[in-house]
């Protein structure tokens, strides 16, 4: 998914946090496009926290009535230095990219696209989709991998019974004896959790990881701290178990994790870089139609646009560069 804000902030991102503590991040609403566009709830990045492991961007949307919002129609747009993770709860989205991939994003199925040196893609909810509901996540690539070729991976994880009325689908990494076969540039954890009302689960986790728990539905406690719908509960490295307890209604959660990233990154629009000058160069390449990003074939917008006329233009650059806030780990 593109970050379609017309004036995106440039964010200097760095690792941080205090060992073992839990914090709760509340989302801000971001409209994806014009007046009828769907709105997403963004919990990462924020001023107080930029990253959870290599996870650098968390958008949560729906249930969205596509008859009212028009659904998702994101024209071809670029990415560098990151991988995108698409995970749906309801609906269906058609994905096309400059690697030549034409795939459908469906509930319970992972689509991971690696931008690396540069990729372009489009995303359109299908005509039969009446409700669109899911998350769109970005993963920052470490310096040694951020210039790698574009790539695409698909995986359908099986359900893992956690006992006590809890089920997990592990789409990245390892949890509760279930391991995803999808290879990532840094160690990551990504899983959907479904809890019955009142269910309690204690998950064994890597104590070197930061963890984030996004609440899609219901309300839960994480390590004893309440986390409400659309909030992101964050646990810094230290604990070897995470205790999650559901309230009086079913809960659907997305658990993310990874070791502290250890590198500073600059995020602006759809790019992850290391300096302001790199951002300027990436934007110039996209606006010039550079081969860095390639061509997305087959996209037809709701307004009938296709080809070069359908590409999403980059917004204007900020007037100033945001300075680093501290040193990388």
Rosetta silent file (secondary structure, phi, psi, omega in degrees, C-alpha in Angstrom):
SEQUENCE: XXXXXXXXXXXXXXXXXXXXXXXXXXXXXXXXXXXXXXXXXXXXXXXXXXXXXXXXXXXXXXXXXXXXXXXXXXXXXXXXXXXXXXXXXXXXXXXXXXXXXXXXXXXXXXXXXXXXXXXXXXXXXXXXXXXXXXXXXXXXXXXXXXXXXXXXXXXXXXXXXXXXXXXXXXXXXXXXXXXXXXXXXXXXXXXXXXXXXXXXXXXXXXXXXXXXXXXXXXXXXXXXXXXXXXXXXXXXXXXXXXXXXXXXXXXXXXXXXXXXXXXXXXXXXXXXXXXXXXXXXXXXXXXXXXXXXXXXXXXXXXXXXXXXXXXXXXXXXXXXXXXXXXXXX
SCORE:     score description
SCORE:     0.000 S_00000001
   1 L     0.000  143.235  175.867    0.000    0.000    0.000 S_00000001
   2 L   -83.488  150.974  165.328    1.159    3.520   -0.703 S_00000001
   3 L   -86.947   99.826 -172.940    1.389    6.250    1.860 S_00000001
   4 L   -93.512   18.675  173.512   -0.804    8.665   -0.094 S_00000001
   5 L   -59.230  139.411 -179.246   -0.535   11.614    2.277 S_00000001
   6 L   -79.993  -17.773  177.102   -0.037   14.806    0.263 S_00000001
   7 L  -137.303   66.135 -176.724    2.397   16.229    2.806 S_00000001
   8 L   -66.903  140.935  177.514    4.107   13.242    4.448 S_00000001
   9 L   -75.205  145.259  171.111    6.444   13.981    7.293 S_00000001
  10 L   -87.000  126.015 -172.913   10.072   13.018    6.950 S_00000001
  11 E  -117.372  121.569  172.537   10.836   10.793    9.922 S_00000001
  12 E   -88.121  111.433 -171.203   14.313   10.138   11.297 S_00000001
  13 E  -104.138  141.118 -178.888   13.852    6.714   12.863 S_00000001
  14 L  -149.448  154.991  177.594   16.020    5.158   15.497 S_00000001
  15 L   -67.679  155.964  178.602   15.860    2.288   17.969 S_00000001
  16 L  -173.881 -176.885  178.753   14.748    3.049   21.492 S_00000001
  17 L   119.275  168.563  179.176   12.787    1.956   24.532 S_00000001
  18 L  -117.301  136.012 -174.878   13.349    0.748   28.067 S_00000001
  19 L   -53.463  127.836  171.329   13.934   -2.943   28.874 S_00000001
  20 L    78.790  -10.227 -175.211   10.783   -4.845   29.795 S_00000001
  21 L   -80.642  159.632  177.631    8.376   -1.917   29.905 S_00000001
  22 E  -115.793  130.564  172.881    4.974   -1.827   28.157 S_00000001
  23 E  -127.305  156.132 -179.230    3.677    1.231   26.344 S_00000001
  24 E  -119.132  122.531  178.438    0.444    1.738   24.434 S_00000001
  25 E  -100.373  131.902  177.407    0.418    3.668   21.155 S_00000001
  26 L   -98.691  149.656 -174.522   -2.830    5.187   19.932 S_00000001
  27 L   -84.672  163.342  166.924   -3.510    5.559   16.200 S_00000001
  28 E  -119.109  146.311 -179.490   -4.046    8.608   14.022 S_00000001
  29 E   -82.761  133.460  179.412   -6.458    8.574   11.083 S_00000001
  30 E  -129.690  117.872  176.965   -4.921    8.973    7.626 S_00000001
  31 E   -76.552  134.130  178.700   -7.135    9.257    4.495 S_00000001
  32 L   -95.692   77.280  176.051   -5.785    7.333    1.500 S_00000001
  33 L   117.654 -141.917 -171.961   -6.638    9.725   -1.305 S_00000001
  34 L   -82.591 -163.672 -172.315   -9.610   11.986   -1.979 S_00000001
  35 L   -65.613  -24.966  179.593  -12.860   12.720   -0.120 S_00000001
  36 L   -99.773    6.141 -174.867  -14.370    9.240   -0.730 S_00000001
  37 L   -73.891  155.087  176.555  -11.161    7.363   -0.004 S_00000001
  38 L   -69.752  153.837  179.601  -10.871    4.836    2.781 S_00000001
  39 E  -109.482  138.849  176.079   -9.220    5.894    6.023 S_00000001
  40 E  -112.069  157.822  176.608   -6.527    3.909    7.795 S_00000001
  41 E  -105.679  116.160 -173.923   -5.477    3.976   11.439 S_00000001
  42 E  -105.780  120.534  178.296   -1.699    4.443   11.691 S_00000001
  43 E  -108.556  -12.469  178.638    0.095    3.448   14.900 S_00000001
  44 E  -146.096  134.063    4.013    3.660    3.312   13.566 S_00000001
  45 L   -82.559  159.661  173.371    5.802    5.359   13.170 S_00000001
  46 L  -133.183  167.684 -177.759    5.127    7.816   15.976 S_00000001
  47 L   -59.581  -39.710 -175.717    7.159   10.535   17.586 S_00000001
  48 L   -85.442  -13.898  178.707    7.884    8.425   20.668 S_00000001
  49 L  -154.450  128.059 -177.677    8.587    5.201   18.754 S_00000001
  50 L  -101.875  -29.015 -170.614    9.722    4.633   15.194 S_00000001
  51 L  -141.548  150.186  164.803   10.353    0.908   15.043 S_00000001
  52 E  -125.203  102.581 -166.290    9.445   -2.447   16.550 S_00000001
  53 L    60.424 -130.608  175.300   12.331   -4.592   15.420 S_00000001
  54 L   -91.524   -3.227  177.471   12.477   -3.870   11.680 S_00000001
  55 E   -68.206  121.824 -173.171    8.720   -3.158   11.543 S_00000001
  56 E  -122.816   -1.517 -174.125    8.545    0.530   10.635 S_00000001
  57 E  -157.401  123.841  179.636    4.978    1.153    9.449 S_00000001
  58 E  -130.876  110.524  173.459    1.636   -0.190   10.716 S_00000001
  59 E  -112.629  135.533 -176.019   -1.628    0.728    8.984 S_00000001
  60 E  -129.312  127.076 -174.282   -4.901   -0.853   10.164 S_00000001
  61 E  -138.915  152.705  175.384   -8.105   -0.400    8.198 S_00000001
  62 E    87.556 -178.529   -0.303  -11.755   -1.451    8.147 S_00000001
  63 E   -62.347  124.999 -175.927  -14.172   -2.949    8.280 S_00000001
  64 E  -107.385  122.905  177.069  -14.564   -0.527    5.365 S_00000001
  65 E   -77.953  105.910 -173.743  -17.837   -0.377    3.411 S_00000001
  66 H   -67.598  -21.649  176.926  -16.540   -0.120   -0.141 S_00000001
  67 H   -66.557  -29.645  179.034  -19.916    1.141   -1.393 S_00000001
  68 H   -89.780  -40.183 -173.675  -19.378    4.284    0.707 S_00000001
  69 H   -93.352  -18.449 -173.256  -15.619    4.726    0.457 S_00000001
  70 L    89.430   -6.049  177.990  -14.960    3.398   -3.020 S_00000001
  71 L    74.303 -157.521 -178.257  -12.659    0.771   -1.556 S_00000001
  72 L  -100.299  125.295  173.519   -8.955    0.564   -2.299 S_00000001
  73 E  -144.530   86.456 -177.478   -7.616    1.936   -5.578 S_00000001
  74 E  -106.095  109.810 -177.113   -3.919    2.742   -5.197 S_00000001
  75 E   -64.922  170.568  177.280   -2.257    3.432   -8.580 S_00000001
  76 E   -51.296  130.851 -177.476    1.308    2.330   -9.376 S_00000001
  77 E  -148.649  161.440 -171.604    3.668    3.851   -6.830 S_00000001
  78 E   -99.088  162.148  168.872    7.286    3.231   -5.766 S_00000001
  79 E  -144.099  147.680  170.446    9.113    1.729   -2.789 S_00000001
  80 E  -140.338  150.132  170.365   12.786    1.513   -1.843 S_00000001
  81 L    67.741   17.662 -176.709   14.651    0.022    1.103 S_00000001
  82 E  -149.833  169.655  169.580   11.696   -1.880    2.534 S_00000001
  83 E  -123.514  141.918  178.278    9.409   -4.893    2.235 S_00000001
  84 E  -102.710  140.124  178.525    5.617   -4.654    2.356 S_00000001
  85 E  -120.213  118.260  178.531    3.480   -7.191    4.226 S_00000001
  86 E  -106.101  129.955 -179.634   -0.199   -7.477    3.276 S_00000001
  87 E  -143.366  116.092 -176.218   -2.554   -9.339    5.628 S_00000001
  88 E  -104.707  147.689  169.852   -6.335   -9.268    5.192 S_00000001
  89 E   -99.841  -39.006 -178.148   -9.169  -10.228    7.524 S_00000001
  90 E  -145.458  144.701  176.134  -11.999   -9.607    5.024 S_00000001
  91 L    99.687 -170.536 -179.043  -12.197   -8.795    1.320 S_00000001
  92 E  -152.293  139.599 -177.904   -9.839   -9.249   -1.605 S_00000001
  93 E  -129.732  134.884  176.685   -7.217   -6.997   -3.227 S_00000001
  94 E   -90.671  126.163 -178.254   -5.583   -7.342   -6.644 S_00000001
  95 E  -112.238  131.823  171.749   -1.815   -6.787   -6.568 S_00000001
  96 E  -132.153  141.051  178.368    0.369   -6.010   -9.600 S_00000001
  97 E  -141.687  173.051 -175.035    4.058   -5.088   -9.476 S_00000001
  98 L   -80.185    0.608  168.098    7.052   -4.325  -11.659 S_00000001
  99 L   -79.964  -13.528 -175.927    8.502   -7.771  -11.013 S_00000001
 100 L    99.245    5.603 -179.627    5.631   -9.017  -13.178 S_00000001
 101 L   -73.527  132.852  169.322    3.650  -10.412  -10.242 S_00000001
 102 E  -127.706  107.042 -172.216   -0.136  -10.499  -10.562 S_00000001
 103 E  -138.817  158.714  175.392   -1.560  -11.886   -7.324 S_00000001
 104 E  -104.248  137.232  173.018   -4.629  -11.686   -5.139 S_00000001
 105 E   -95.481  118.823 -176.014   -4.416  -10.689   -1.474 S_00000001
 106 E  -127.180  158.193 -179.955   -6.923  -12.820    0.450 S_00000001
 107 E   -56.048  134.940  177.015   -7.774  -13.304    4.136 S_00000001
 108 L    75.783   12.481  179.951   -5.275  -15.485    5.966 S_00000001
 109 L  -124.616  128.621 -179.384   -2.722  -15.381    3.140 S_00000001
 110 E   -85.637  130.950  165.454    0.596  -13.557    3.359 S_00000001
 111 E  -119.339  120.111  178.868    1.896  -11.495    0.457 S_00000001
 112 E  -119.424  117.857  178.280    5.396  -10.095    1.058 S_00000001
 113 E  -111.452  126.276  178.157    6.910   -7.811   -1.576 S_00000001
 114 E   -95.552  121.211  178.762   10.542   -6.740   -1.285 S_00000001
 115 L   -81.224  -48.923  178.587   11.252   -3.284   -2.691 S_00000001
 116 L    53.179 -124.134 -178.197   14.993   -3.198   -2.110 S_00000001
 117 L   -59.416  -32.621  178.718   16.687   -1.210   -4.875 S_00000001
 118 L   162.332  134.987  176.699   13.287   -0.183   -6.209 S_00000001
 119 E  -147.948  155.820  172.305    9.874   -1.593   -7.051 S_00000001
 120 E  -127.597  146.543  176.905    6.503   -0.234   -8.154 S_00000001
 121 E  -154.717  165.349  176.449    3.106   -1.790   -7.519 S_00000001
 122 E  -128.894  156.212  179.754   -0.633   -1.147   -7.524 S_00000001
 123 E  -141.411  125.802 -177.492   -3.428   -2.381   -5.250 S_00000001
 124 E  -137.570  126.160  174.929   -7.141   -2.448   -6.091 S_00000001
 125 E   -68.359  143.503 -174.180   -9.951   -4.052   -4.110 S_00000001
 126 L   -74.641  156.699 -177.690  -11.934   -6.438   -6.307 S_00000001
 127 L   -58.625  -30.416 -178.774  -15.463   -5.585   -7.538 S_00000001
 128 L   -80.365   -6.294 -178.879  -17.006   -8.332   -5.388 S_00000001
 129 L   -79.639  118.625  177.769  -15.459   -6.940   -2.198 S_00000001
 130 L  -102.155  -29.562  174.966  -18.079   -5.186   -0.087 S_00000001
 131 E  -125.143  130.479  179.617  -16.100   -5.037    3.165 S_00000001
 132 E  -118.842  128.173 -169.666  -12.350   -4.429    3.254 S_00000001
 133 E  -155.572  123.074  179.026  -10.538   -5.096    6.521 S_00000001
 134 E   174.481 -161.635  178.041   -6.908   -5.799    7.312 S_00000001
 135 E  -132.461  149.194  171.941   -3.432   -4.448    7.970 S_00000001
 136 E  -124.229  125.319 -172.006   -0.641   -3.170    5.761 S_00000001
 137 E  -126.689  146.888  174.090    2.833   -3.354    7.277 S_00000001
 138 E  -118.147  145.915  176.314    6.302   -2.250    6.201 S_00000001
 139 E  -120.666  124.234  176.097    9.623   -3.776    7.187 S_00000001
 140 E   -73.414  136.042  176.986   12.827   -1.724    6.936 S_00000001
 141 L   -89.052  137.524  178.538   15.664   -3.560    5.202 S_00000001
 142 L   -67.303  164.911 -173.598   19.072   -3.459    6.919 S_00000001
 143 L   -55.524  -39.006 -176.795   21.935   -1.732    5.164 S_00000001
 144 L   -70.996  -14.855 -176.396   23.408   -4.944    3.771 S_00000001
 145 L  -119.412   -3.131 -169.769   20.077   -5.870    2.126 S_00000001
 146 L   -75.099  -10.731  177.174   18.429   -2.579    1.248 S_00000001
 147 L  -107.876   16.277 -178.681   19.741   -2.537   -2.324 S_00000001
 148 L   -70.165  160.472  179.675   18.724   -6.144   -3.088 S_00000001
 149 L   -63.631  156.866  176.242   16.604   -6.955   -6.169 S_00000001
 150 L   -63.665  151.056 -176.280   12.810   -6.769   -5.981 S_00000001
 151 E  -154.571  165.746  179.143   11.090   -9.986   -4.890 S_00000001
 152 E  -147.099  136.217  178.271    7.679  -11.416   -4.002 S_00000001
 153 E  -134.858  146.966 -179.954    6.656  -14.253   -1.655 S_00000001
 154 E  -131.728  139.101 -179.599    3.292  -15.844   -0.858 S_00000001
 155 E  -152.235  137.648  176.497    2.418  -18.107    2.075 S_00000001
 156 L  -114.669   98.450 -177.223   -0.794  -19.539    3.541 S_00000001
 157 L   -75.062  144.173  174.505   -0.125  -20.413    7.209 S_00000001
 158 L   -79.706  157.863  176.943   -2.093  -23.129    8.944 S_00000001
 159 E   -75.716  137.989  176.440   -3.901  -22.435   12.198 S_00000001
 160 E  -114.091  121.001  179.771   -2.044  -23.385   15.389 S_00000001
 161 E   -76.925  117.588  179.583   -4.157  -24.216   18.440 S_00000001
 162 L   -89.480   -6.833 -177.071   -2.661  -22.416   21.449 S_00000001
 163 L    82.582  157.635  176.127   -5.141  -23.993   23.858 S_00000001
 164 L    66.752   24.804  178.456   -7.606  -22.270   26.157 S_00000001
 165 L    84.885   28.239 -179.945   -9.625  -20.779   23.318 S_00000001
 166 E  -130.541  140.164 -179.453   -6.734  -19.190   21.388 S_00000001
 167 E  -133.242  144.156  177.927   -5.532  -19.806   17.817 S_00000001
 168 E  -126.358  147.156  167.207   -2.536  -18.385   15.928 S_00000001
 169 E  -122.727  111.149 -173.691   -1.598  -18.091   12.253 S_00000001
 170 E   -93.414  107.335 -177.477    2.132  -17.427   12.019 S_00000001
 171 E   -94.871  -19.583  173.412    2.897  -15.655    8.746 S_00000001
 172 E  -142.265  141.134  175.996    6.508  -14.676    9.555 S_00000001
 173 L    77.488 -153.414 -174.343    9.038  -16.162   11.964 S_00000001
 174 E  -132.442  136.333  176.136    8.321  -18.737   14.668 S_00000001
 175 E  -155.870  133.900  173.711    5.730  -18.889   17.436 S_00000001
 176 L    53.148   38.280  177.409    4.284  -21.773   19.465 S_00000001
 177 L    82.186    0.150  178.838    6.095  -24.384   17.380 S_00000001
 178 E  -106.785  131.723 -177.076    4.887  -23.000   14.055 S_00000001
 179 E  -126.546  130.882  175.043    7.448  -21.555   11.618 S_00000001
 180 L   -78.998  140.955  178.019    6.839  -19.618    8.409 S_00000001
 181 L   -81.860   -4.836 -175.910    9.019  -20.641    5.445 S_00000001
 182 L   -73.436  127.453 -177.796    9.234  -17.050    4.180 S_00000001
 183 L   -86.178  135.143  178.273   12.794  -15.714    4.366 S_00000001
 184 L  -125.960  159.369 -174.991   13.353  -12.184    5.711 S_00000001
 185 L   -73.417  -24.534  173.805   16.430   -9.936    5.852 S_00000001
 186 L  -132.122  158.650  176.021   16.264   -9.657    9.653 S_00000001
 187 L   -60.943  133.280 -178.263   14.626  -11.954   12.230 S_00000001
 188 L  -139.742  155.871  168.555   10.916  -11.145   12.408 S_00000001
 189 E  -127.616  132.117  173.300    7.734  -12.370   14.028 S_00000001
 190 E  -144.885  124.464 -177.378    4.312  -11.822   12.502 S_00000001
 191 E  -152.766  144.871  169.600    1.162  -13.665   13.590 S_00000001
 192 E   -95.567  133.407  178.745   -2.601  -13.257   13.760 S_00000001
 193 E  -118.377  134.301  174.640   -4.109  -14.315   17.097 S_00000001
 194 E  -118.118  123.117 -178.284   -7.779  -15.146   17.707 S_00000001
 195 E  -120.649  133.982  172.216   -8.932  -15.322   21.336 S_00000001
 196 L   -70.359  161.671  176.061  -12.308  -16.394   22.679 S_00000001
 197 L   -54.725  131.027  178.323  -13.936  -14.186   25.337 S_00000001
 198 L    77.841   -0.036 -178.098  -11.981  -14.498   28.566 S_00000001
 199 L   -66.656  144.874  176.577   -9.198  -16.548   26.969 S_00000001
 200 E  -126.827  131.593  179.241   -5.748  -16.308   28.505 S_00000001
 201 E  -133.849  138.968  175.442   -2.588  -17.258   26.656 S_00000001
 202 E  -117.558  111.971 -173.664    1.044  -17.194   27.731 S_00000001
 203 E  -101.015  129.318  172.121    3.357  -17.185   24.717 S_00000001
 204 E   -76.449  125.727 -176.658    7.020  -18.117   24.863 S_00000001
 205 L  -132.511  165.222  177.968    8.908  -15.451   22.913 S_00000001
 206 L   -73.099  119.281 -176.835   12.488  -14.472   22.158 S_00000001
 207 L   -68.538  -11.335  177.152   13.607  -12.178   25.020 S_00000001
 208 L   -86.791   -5.475 -177.697   15.899  -10.264   22.634 S_00000001
 209 E   -88.543  147.349  157.012   12.896   -9.155   20.554 S_00000001
 210 E   -83.501  145.882  179.868   10.773   -6.031   20.808 S_00000001
 211 E  -130.593  143.904  174.943    7.097   -6.984   20.446 S_00000001
 212 E  -128.627  135.223  179.752    4.016   -5.086   19.352 S_00000001
 213 E  -119.459  108.802  178.461    0.414   -6.275   19.778 S_00000001
 214 E   -92.118  127.001  179.931   -2.160   -4.551   17.550 S_00000001
 215 E   -94.651  112.873  176.109   -5.768   -4.999   18.668 S_00000001
 216 E   -84.766  -44.434 -179.731   -8.124   -5.325   15.713 S_00000001
 217 E  -142.202  149.084 -177.374  -11.210   -6.367   17.640 S_00000001
 218 L    81.359 -164.604  175.049  -12.140   -6.689   21.290 S_00000001
 219 L  -146.075  147.178 -174.056   -9.952   -5.505   24.128 S_00000001
 220 E  -139.778  171.087  164.548   -7.162   -7.308   25.943 S_00000001
 221 E  -113.537  141.592  177.030   -4.505   -6.935   28.575 S_00000001
 222 E  -119.784  116.316 -174.798   -0.852   -7.367   27.624 S_00000001
 223 L    53.535   33.452  178.250    1.412   -8.158   30.575 S_00000001
 224 L    87.854   -5.906 -179.221   -1.467   -6.883   32.694 S_00000001
 225 E  -100.410  130.235 -179.345   -1.830   -3.546   30.882 S_00000001
 226 E   -64.799  138.086  173.422   -5.099   -2.829   29.011 S_00000001
 227 E  -132.035  121.776 -175.049   -4.881   -2.403   25.239 S_00000001
 228 L   -95.942  173.130 -178.829   -8.056   -1.313   23.439 S_00000001
 229 L   -54.303  135.590  178.024   -9.224   -1.699   19.854 S_00000001
 230 L    75.520   -2.536  175.976   -6.886   -0.087   17.274 S_00000001
 231 L   -87.560  159.269  179.423   -4.169    0.473   19.881 S_00000001
 232 E  -120.030  109.960  176.704   -0.685   -1.006   19.646 S_00000001
 233 E   -87.459  132.737 -173.805    0.778   -2.390   22.861 S_00000001
 234 E  -121.867  131.726  176.974    4.581   -2.510   22.840 S_00000001
 235 E  -119.515  123.680  179.126    6.893   -4.619   25.010 S_00000001
 236 L   -77.521  167.767 -177.970   10.608   -3.901   24.927 S_00000001
 237 L   -56.228  149.765  178.418   13.225   -6.684   25.077 S_00000001
 238 L   141.123  -61.785 -177.879   13.529   -8.663   28.281 S_00000001
 239 L   -66.958  143.263  175.273   10.477  -10.870   28.891 S_00000001
 240 L   -98.488   -5.120  174.363   10.619  -14.481   27.689 S_00000001
 241 E  -137.538  151.208  173.092    6.820  -14.803   27.831 S_00000001
 242 E  -119.465  125.028  176.651    3.917  -12.569   26.863 S_00000001
 243 E  -100.071  123.230  179.528    0.661  -12.892   28.770 S_00000001
 244 E  -124.148  127.849 -179.594   -2.425  -11.878   26.786 S_00000001
 245 E  -126.874  126.137  179.336   -5.911  -12.006   28.308 S_00000001
 246 E   -81.055  153.188  175.736   -9.075  -11.286   26.341 S_00000001
 247 L   -81.621 -146.634 -173.135  -11.973   -9.305   27.746 S_00000001
 248 L   -90.333   17.841  175.716  -15.655  -10.213   27.560 S_00000001
 249 L  -144.172  161.840  179.430  -15.769  -10.440   23.754 S_00000001
 250 L   -59.776  149.315 -179.667  -13.712  -12.219   21.082 S_00000001
 251 E  -125.834  137.232  171.000  -10.391  -10.580   20.254 S_00000001
 252 E  -118.856  129.758 -171.738   -8.427  -10.516   17.022 S_00000001
 253 E  -133.418  155.848  170.602   -4.814   -9.388   17.331 S_00000001
 254 E  -122.197  120.012 -178.904   -1.694   -9.023   15.214 S_00000001
 255 E  -101.884  125.526 -179.868    1.562   -9.799   17.017 S_00000001
 256 E  -121.120  149.820  178.258    4.767   -8.327   15.575 S_00000001
 257 E  -163.961  165.154  176.715    8.330   -8.707   16.775 S_00000001
 258 E   170.612  158.922  176.673   12.017   -8.528   16.029 S_00000001
 259 E   -66.997  151.424  177.087   15.349   -7.607   17.605 S_00000001
 260 L   -48.170  135.732 -169.056   16.060   -3.857   17.866 S_00000001
 261 L   -65.490  -38.718  174.072   16.946   -2.694   14.375 S_00000001
 262 L    77.713    7.637  177.050   20.202   -0.986   15.341 S_00000001
 263 L  -135.639  145.417  171.860   20.279    1.390   12.367 S_00000001
 264 L   -81.875  141.516  174.718   18.857    4.846   11.795 S_00000001
 265 E  -132.297  155.192  172.414   16.539    5.212    8.817 S_00000001
 266 E  -113.323  121.242  176.433   14.801    8.143    7.177 S_00000001
 267 E  -107.915  132.293  172.553   11.241    7.469    6.016 S_00000001
 268 E  -150.281  131.313 -176.630    9.408    9.802    3.665 S_00000001
 269 L    52.904 -115.663 -177.251    6.368    8.997    1.539 S_00000001
 270 L  -109.199   19.262 -175.860    7.025    5.458    0.229 S_00000001
 271 E  -114.967  143.239  166.901   10.782    5.423    0.645 S_00000001
 272 E  -116.963  124.905 -175.482   13.097    4.143    3.360 S_00000001
 273 E  -136.974 -169.803  176.117   16.579    5.633    3.130 S_00000001
 274 L  -116.208  -19.572 -179.470   19.514    6.626    5.311 S_00000001
 275 L  -141.326  161.651  174.983   19.824   10.315    4.383 S_00000001
 276 H   -60.775  -40.041 -178.075   17.743   13.188    3.125 S_00000001
 277 H   -62.790  -35.186  175.724   19.805   13.261   -0.074 S_00000001
 278 H   -64.616  -40.529  177.195   18.848    9.658   -0.834 S_00000001
 279 H   -59.131  -45.625  179.179   15.187   10.578   -0.453 S_00000001
 280 H   -58.014  -43.242 -178.579   15.659   13.448   -2.915 S_00000001
 281 H   -68.258  -40.614  178.845   17.295   11.089   -5.409 S_00000001
 282 H   -62.639  -43.824  179.531   14.593    8.411   -5.061 S_00000001
 283 H   -62.094  -43.572  179.961   11.856   10.972   -5.638 S_00000001
 284 H   -61.643  -41.037  178.722   13.643   12.355   -8.696 S_00000001
 285 H   -62.256  -42.172  179.810   14.029    8.855  -10.141 S_00000001
 286 H   -65.881  -45.149 -178.567   10.317    8.142   -9.700 S_00000001
 287 H   -65.533  -28.102 -179.686    9.222   11.424  -11.232 S_00000001
 288 L   -86.623   -3.756 -177.889   11.580   10.847  -14.183 S_00000001
 289 L    72.860   32.968 -176.563   10.248    7.349  -14.841 S_00000001
 290 L   -60.814  149.493  176.738   13.607    5.762  -13.995 S_00000001
 291 L   -66.046  -12.984  177.355   14.233    2.077  -14.656 S_00000001
 292 L   -50.085  -39.344 -172.791   15.022    1.786  -10.930 S_00000001
 293 L   -99.008  -18.946 -179.963   11.333    1.126  -10.264 S_00000001
 294 L    75.311 -171.151 -173.528   10.285   -0.693  -13.437 S_00000001
 295 L  -121.653  134.625  174.641    6.832   -0.751  -15.011 S_00000001
 296 L   -94.735  117.927 -179.675    3.527   -2.040  -13.612 S_00000001
 297 L   -98.757  143.135  171.338    1.529   -3.696  -16.393 S_00000001
 298 L    94.825   -8.372 -179.809   -2.207   -4.278  -16.401 S_00000001
 299 L   -72.095  132.595  171.695   -3.366   -1.670  -13.877 S_00000001
 300 E  -130.960  117.709 -178.041   -6.601    0.099  -14.802 S_00000001
 301 L   -73.717  165.556  179.469   -7.858    2.685  -12.326 S_00000001
 302 L   -60.906  -24.690  178.537  -11.478    3.185  -11.383 S_00000001
 303 L   -91.612    7.276  177.274  -11.414    6.313  -13.526 S_00000001
 304 L    89.618   -5.543 -179.308  -10.131    4.329  -16.518 S_00000001
 305 L   -69.302  147.184  177.286   -6.538    5.608  -16.371 S_00000001
 306 E  -151.187  171.189  177.603   -3.770    3.211  -17.262 S_00000001
 307 H    64.662 -149.350 -175.480   -0.091    3.209  -18.189 S_00000001
 308 H   -61.943  -30.573 -178.381    2.095    6.233  -17.438 S_00000001
 309 H   -68.460  -17.549 -176.256   -0.952    8.469  -16.879 S_00000001
 310 H   -93.940   -7.805 -176.608   -2.019    6.347  -13.911 S_00000001
 311 L   -62.338  141.813  179.055    1.232    6.573  -11.923 S_00000001
 312 L   -77.534  119.285 -179.696    0.886    8.158   -8.493 S_00000001
 313 L   -72.112  148.212  177.226    2.900   11.403   -8.487 S_00000001
 314 L   -74.406  141.713  175.364    5.274   12.042   -5.618 S_00000001
 315 L   -69.889  170.073  177.886    4.318   14.867   -3.238 S_00000001
 316 L   -66.742  145.842  178.229    6.503   17.937   -2.809 S_00000001
 317 L   -71.031  153.904  175.637    9.603   17.495   -0.709 S_00000001
 318 L   -66.044  157.078 -178.019    9.795   19.089    2.750 S_00000001
 319 L   -79.804  -15.361 -177.566   11.512   22.474    2.981 S_00000001
 320 L  -138.925  156.835  177.002   13.892   21.313    5.697 S_00000001
 321 L   -94.578  132.901  176.263   15.771   18.207    6.688 S_00000001
 322 L   -80.772  127.373 -176.741   14.974   16.607   10.022 S_00000001
 323 L   -78.752  155.301  178.580   18.181   16.040   11.937 S_00000001
 324 L   -59.354  143.096  178.180   19.067   12.725   13.577 S_00000001
 325 L  -109.387   77.854  179.961   17.696   12.277   17.076 S_00000001
 326 L   100.880 -170.392 -175.815   20.500   10.385   18.811 S_00000001
 327 L  -114.889  147.978  176.272   22.805    7.603   17.703 S_00000001
 328 L   -66.487  157.480 -179.983   22.054    4.138   16.362 S_00000001
 329 L   -70.492    0.000    0.000   22.593    1.179   18.671 S_00000001
